[in-house]
Structures are given as structure tokens and as C-alpha cells.
Amino acid sequence: MTDGLIGEVVGGRSPLVAYFSMEIGLDPAMPTYAGGLGVLAGDSVRSAADLQIPMVAVTLLHRRGYFYQRLDEQGRQHEEPVAWPINDFCNPVRPRVTVELEDRTVHVGAWQYRVKGELGDEVPVYLLDTDLPENQPWDRTLTDRLYGGDDYYRLCQELVLGVGGFRMLRALGYGHLRRFHMNEGHAALLVLALLEEKLTSRSYEEGVPADLVDAVREQCVFTTHTPVPAGHDQFPQDLAHRVLGDRRCAWLKACGHDHSLNMTQLALSGSRFVNGVAMKHGEVSHSLFPGYPIHSITNGVHAVTWAAPAFQSLYDRRLPDWRRDQLSLRYAISIPDHEIWDAHSAAKRVLVEYVNRESNAGFDRDVLTIGFARRAAAYKRGTLIFHDLERLAKIAEQIGAVQIVFGGKAHPRDQEGKQIIHRIHELRDALRGKVRVAYLANYDMTLAKLLCAGVDVWLNTPLPPMEASGTSGMKAAVNGVPSLSVLDGWWVEGHVEGVTGWSIGDRIDTCLDPREGMDACHAVALYDKLEQSVLPCFYKDRERFLEIMRQSIALNGGFFNTQRMMAQYLHNAYRLVGEYVRRG
């Protein structure tokens, strides 16, 4: 059993930053993540360990995971709980803490998972667990399901994360934390936990002094990840009073919240540094929340995690420092064509074999393969490439064969997202004999690694300006796979036409065709680009296609990684560089 005071000595230094996230993708076999937010959190922690940033992370255990996705022949999604052997990955820690929830006390335990960096430093991650014999039966399920249940269940979970997580860190001996980083608004009740700690020496009847609110704000950093309204948790005032109690709701008023509990607004008002996850997203977020200064720190990916084995071997030979310094990928500009193609061919062979084994789609390794894998949501427009089936089939017949592989889960309550998956299956059947289409079930980190490395072109078609950042195209770039994408999210920064990939349409203000709408406009632009640029380059100018692959690695892989991203957080958000260097 782990020592209860391990917080003071992990990595030989006292952690200065606590990173809170509802989900963290730590291991493909641990279903503690749902999608991009959790995968980014995992990559962030891995890079913090690489860079020796003194950090500790907190999340929930999710004993039953997000869900396992099964698809029937018609593409109807069925969800199943995920059981996983917790003891194979994590160690229990000794302390127990409690949180006051409604009219009762809920006990919270934790498990520790250690993320090891390239130089041997570690970041401990604590996964909170309420499945304890001291708790009532319903309370024992609070850390079972990621994004499951109703608003009451969700708010109770977020109380466990924000308040229970803070108390757990204190119980573990983390007494010198300087910054608390909330990765999305789910952890915003951390602001109240910090305020409560500062109020312990004062009478609650005296109210909440403004200087204490300012002191809490100075400690907090908040990253907002989406302009989509559903991504910002809001709870009715009566539910907030029921779960949090009158005392905490009074503290909410001191933080400027008189009506419903908006977790994003609480995190915004309680943080000294707020950022979006791409340059454009920072601008969009500022327009959504004009009362707050919102910075931009563009997302990245942990290159070592997402490089296919063949590319890892290639980089080890040609770029020996790349594992500890992922900016070294910029030197990929000197890697010979045939070595890049050999590595890509190896990754593509693995993917094609998997696709054919799982779907019997009859994929061919010599055919241009397009990949599209995201959470199935309406604004991501997974069916855009099928807008004009006749034209798509004609392009494949006259210019060059095309095969398309899809992946992605729909949230269990997102009927529109589920319908998208079903529709793709219908369109797959309509194109049979013309364009091969496969939809792979249960998209997770393992499958994402196969897809991002094994396709020839990565497709992304969000409805602007709804894409906050996106990271799948970054994972593809690490493997030399260029993007074909709408100019939104990270692609606004990573796109150089014909150099790192291709755009679909122009900027949002010039692409809209008032006669038909943005879907039709982007579909035409997508077909034009396939017909005039992508397919001719792949089939008739392989040397140029390889140059685009090389530039994708050097320009996008070398920049859009979490080592660069975490260095920006360290300098701009945490502002602890002096202490970090002294303690390092």
C-alpha cells in the first residue's frame, strides 16, 4: 500500500502544479477516457513527465469505463459497460477523505498510477474512487461511469472531482502546490475547495472577503476546450442548492454566480489565466465570454505515443534525440524519400490487414486510403464526403481509386450522432463496387494509433467555428500523413497548401455559398481538391506526395506536440519557471 505522505517526495521534488481532468487517457487498456479531451490530458501528463515538470494529476477511476461500442450490420450502436482489472494498473493509496453531498457524507479513496517520462521522472496520477463499504449503495457508483447518468449524477461526480480531489491531495501530503490547472469546467468546484481552505480560520457568517477570492484566483488556471454549448455543464439553481448546500452556494455568490451553476463561468471567474486550445479557438472563446481575457495555447500530441513502430524505428535511426526533444522532428526534412515510404508502407499494411479482418471490406494497400475518425457528432460532419455520391464515384473511376475508413463513438444520449454512424453504413452499401468504405467499431487509443499512421490522407470536416482544436490530424502528421481539412481549429495554424496538406474551402467568410449553404460549398471544395490535387499527387507524382509527407512531419509534427504545449503552459500559465529550475 502506498505511503500516505508520498506527495512530498515523488520524483525527488515537491510538485508545484495539480492538474484536474474528468478523464485522462493513461493506457489503452484503462477505459478512463472518452475521446479527445482525455487523450489530450494523457499526452499532457506524459510530456510533463518528459520535461520534468513537478506535477500531480487527479481524475476519477471510472470502474465501468465510458462504454464499449458494438455496431450491428446496419450500423446501429449498442453500448456495453467495460470491466477492467484495476489492480493490474494502479495501486491503492492509504488516505480516505470525505465530501458533504446533499445531506450525507461520501467517503472517497484513490488509486495511484505513475506516468514515467523519457528521463525517468514521474508524474503521479490519482484516480478517485467512491466504491467503498462505508458509502451507501448509490454513492458507491459515483465513480463508475464516465459521462453517464443524469444532471444529478454528473454534479455529484464533479463535486467528488473538484472538492474530493483537492482534499485527497492535501491528505496525501501535497502541501506546496502553487497552481491548480482545471482541464475543462468539470473540475470547477475546485475553486470552492480552495476558498473553503482559506476560510477555515474565519467565521462563515462574516461573508467571503474579496481578498480571499483574489488569492484563490491567483492559484488557478483554466483551459476551455469547446465552443459547443453541450460542452459547458450547467445545473439549475435548485439542484446546486440540493447537492452543494446553502453554504457553498453562498460562496458561489461571492464568485459572481447568483443564478444557475455554470461550471465554465465558475472556472473563468476563479482563474487568473484562461486559455483556448488553438489560436482561432481563443478568439472564438473571447467572443463567447467577452468579460474575460482569454489566451491561446494550441494543443499538441505526445509524439512518442502516437508514432507507429516503423516510424519510431526510423526516427531512432535518423533523429536520435526525438524522444526527449520532439522539436527534433523538424530535422525529418533530411530523411530520404524511400525510408519515409517504407515506414508508411509498414504502417499501412498493418491497418489494411486490420480493416479487412474486422470488416471484410476488401481494402487494397495500393489504393489511396482516407481516414476519418472522431466522436460521432453532427458538427463534425462525418458524412460530408458523401454529399454527392455520383461525383465521388466518378472521381474514383476517372482519377484514381479511393477507399475510406471511419471510426468513432456517439455519446449514448446523442441520437443524432448515432444516426450519423447508421447513415455512413447505408452510404457504404450504396457505394459498393465503386468506393470501398469501412466503419471500425470501438474507436479507442489503440485503434486511433493504427488509423492515424496507416491512412494516406487524414480528413477533417468540422462546421466552422465549432472545432476548438482537434488533435487527430496532429497524430497523423507525426506519421507523415498529410491533412485534408476545413480551415478550423489547429489546421488554421498547421495548413500550408500543398506543403503540409490541403484545405477544404477558404476561410469561413469566403466559403459560404448563400444559394446552397456551407455543407454544399465545402462538399464541392472537397471534391475539387480530391480531383485536382490529392489523387493526381498520390498516383502520378509520388515524389511530390513524399515531400508533403516529409513536411508534415517536420513542420506539423515538430510543432504540434505536447512538449511544446506544456512548455508554453509552464512559461505562460503556471509562471513557475524560476522555481521549476531551482527545484529541478
Secondary structure as UniProt FT lines:
FT   TURN            4..5
FT   HELIX           6..8
FT   HELIX           10..12
FT   STRAND          17..21
FT   TURN            28..29
FT   HELIX           36..50
FT   TURN            51..52
FT   STRAND          55..60
FT   TURN            63..64
FT   STRAND          68..71
FT   TURN            73..74
FT   STRAND          77..80
FT   HELIX           86..88
FT   STRAND          91..93
FT   STRAND          97..101
FT   TURN            102..103
FT   STRAND          104..116
FT   TURN            118..119
FT   STRAND          122..129
FT   TURN            133..134
FT   TURN            137..138
FT   HELIX           139..141
FT   TURN            142..144
FT   TURN            146..147
FT   HELIX           151..159
FT   HELIX           160..164
FT   HELIX           165..171
FT   TURN            172..173
FT   STRAND          179..183
FT   HELIX           185..187
FT   TURN            188..189
FT   HELIX           190..199
FT   TURN            200..201
FT   HELIX           204..206
FT   HELIX           210..219
FT   STRAND          220..223
FT   HELIX           229..231
FT   STRAND          234..235
FT   HELIX           237..254
FT   TURN            255..256
FT   STRAND          261..262
FT   HELIX           263..269
FT   STRAND          273..276
FT   HELIX           279..288
FT   TURN            290..291
FT   STRAND          295..296
FT   HELIX           303..306
FT   HELIX           309..318
FT   TURN            320..324
FT   HELIX           326..334
FT   HELIX           337..359
FT   TURN            365..366
FT   STRAND          368..373
FT   HELIX           378..380
FT   TURN            382..383
FT   HELIX           384..386
FT   HELIX           389..398
FT   STRAND          402..407
FT   TURN            412..413
FT   HELIX           415..430
FT   TURN            431..434
FT   STRAND          436..440
FT   HELIX           445..454
FT   STRAND          457..460
FT   TURN            464..465
FT   HELIX           472..478
FT   TURN            479..480
FT   STRAND          483..486
FT   TURN            489..490
FT   HELIX           491..494
FT   TURN            498..500
FT   STRAND          501..504
FT   HELIX           508..511
FT   TURN            514..516
FT   HELIX           518..529
FT   HELIX           530..534
FT   HELIX           535..540
FT   HELIX           542..551
FT   HELIX           552..557
FT   TURN            558..559
FT   HELIX           562..568
FT   HELIX           569..574
FT   HELIX           577..583
//
